[in-house]
């Protein structure tokens, strides 16, 4: 298994703040365990959207 991260922690935190779940992650000591899978899916979708915009503007 690779240790290569596909999404930086900073980006994940920024999107989580935007979606209103970062406080839960912070409360849980940085653990994403209590974040619902649908919300994690929204974080991934948002990251893909940001990446696509970056490619389009390149």
C-alpha positions as CSV (number, residue, x, y, z in Angstrom):
1,X,0.0,0.0,0.0
2,X,1.3,3.4,-1.0
3,X,1.8,6.3,1.5
4,X,1.2,8.7,-1.4
5,X,-1.7,11.1,-0.5
6,X,-4.0,12.1,-3.2
7,X,-5.4,15.0,-1.3
8,X,-3.5,17.3,1.1
9,X,-4.6,17.6,4.7
10,X,-4.9,21.3,4.2
11,X,-7.3,21.0,1.3
12,X,-9.3,18.3,3.1
13,X,-9.6,20.6,6.1
14,X,-10.6,23.6,4.0
15,X,-13.4,21.7,2.3
16,X,-14.5,20.2,5.6
17,X,-14.8,23.7,7.0
18,X,-16.8,24.7,4.0
19,X,-19.1,21.8,4.5
20,X,-19.4,22.4,8.2
21,X,-17.8,19.2,9.5
22,X,-14.4,20.3,10.4
23,X,-15.3,21.1,14.0
24,X,-16.4,17.5,14.5
25,X,-13.0,16.3,13.1
26,X,-11.2,18.7,15.4
27,X,-13.3,17.6,18.4
28,X,-12.4,14.0,17.6
29,X,-8.7,14.8,17.7
30,X,-8.3,14.9,13.9
31,X,-10.1,11.6,13.3
32,X,-12.4,11.4,10.3
33,X,-14.1,8.3,11.8
34,X,-17.3,10.0,12.8
35,X,-17.8,11.9,9.6
36,X,-20.6,10.3,7.5
37,X,-19.5,8.6,4.3
38,X,-21.8,10.8,2.3
39,X,-20.0,13.8,3.6
40,X,-16.6,12.3,2.8
41,X,-18.0,11.7,-0.7
42,X,-18.9,15.4,-0.9
43,X,-15.4,16.3,0.1
44,X,-13.9,14.1,-2.6
45,X,-16.4,15.6,-5.2
46,X,-15.4,19.1,-4.2
47,X,-11.7,18.3,-4.4
48,X,-12.3,16.9,-7.9
49,X,-14.2,20.0,-8.9
50,X,-11.3,22.2,-7.6
51,X,-8.7,20.0,-9.5
52,X,-10.8,20.2,-12.8
53,X,-11.0,24.0,-12.5
54,X,-7.2,24.2,-12.0
55,X,-6.6,22.1,-15.1
56,X,-9.0,24.2,-17.1
57,X,-7.3,27.4,-16.1
58,X,-3.8,26.0,-16.8
